[in-house]
Amino acid sequence: MKIKETSDGIILEVFVKTEAKNCKIEITDEEVIFLSKKRPHKGIVNKELIKMFSSFFGSKVKIVSGLTSNQKILLIEGLSKLDFEQKINDNQ
């Protein structure tokens, strides 16, 4: 899993799978996957991703790269790498 800490927060690489059975975030040692029940149309999956990641981490989330791709780079503002790891461990 690729995580980079910056002065603004963390940069996180996320793979998106659409038209899944459930909407959820899956985190493994290798990658972060966002599963959406929706079809990729007019940014609806991006909005859902931002809402879910913002809620999960309690931080503002921006898509830095990959608006039209299934491979996205997110900025999770105000979150350190340690905070990220603790949040993941608390929810497993």
N, C-alpha and C positions, 0 to 999 in steps of 0.2 A: 504494500500500500504506500502510495507516495503522498507524504505530508511535508510541507515546508512552512516553517514559522517565520512570520514577518512582523514588522512593527504594527501592522493593522490587524493581525489575526493569523489564521492558518490558511494555507492554500492546499486544497484537497482535490485529487483526481477521482472522478466518479463515473462509473459506467451505467448507462440507462437502458433498461429493457422495458419496452412498451407492450401493451395488450397482455399483461400478466394476470394471473388469477387473483392476486392480492396486491394492494398498494403497501409497500414497506421498504425499509432500508436494511440491507444485508451487509454486514461488515465481517471480513475474514482477515487473516494475516496478510493476504496478497492484494485484496482490493475492496473497494466500497461499491456496492451495486444498489441502484434505486430502481425498484420495480413499480410500474404504474399500470393501472387497469385501462387507462385511456390510450387512444390513438394519438400519434404526434400530429397535431393540427393547430395552427395559429398560436403556438406557444403555450398551449394548455398544460402540457406535461412539464414544461419549465416552471410555470406558476405553481403547480402541485409540488414539484421538487423543492422549490424555495420555501414554500409554506411548511412542508414536512421537516426539512432540515432546520429551519428557524425554530420550529416548535421543539424538536428533539434536543437541540443544543442550547436553546434559550438565547440565541444571538441572531443578529442581522446576517443574511446570506445573500451573496451576489454571484451571478454566473460571470466569470472573468473571460472564459473562452468556451466555445462549443455550443452556441445558441441553437444551431441547426444540426448538431451532431449527437450521436449517442455516447460520445466520450466528452465529458464536461470537466472544466476546472472551476472550482468554487472558491470563493473567499468567505470564510466564516469569521466575521469581525469580532475582535475582542476576546478571542479564544486562543489559549496557548496549546502547544502540543501536549503538555501534561494534562491540561483540562480536558482535551479531546480524549486522551487515553483513559482518564478516570471515568468520564461519561460512558465510554464504551464498556469498560469493565463493570460499571454499576448496572448496566442494562443487559448483561448476558445471563 
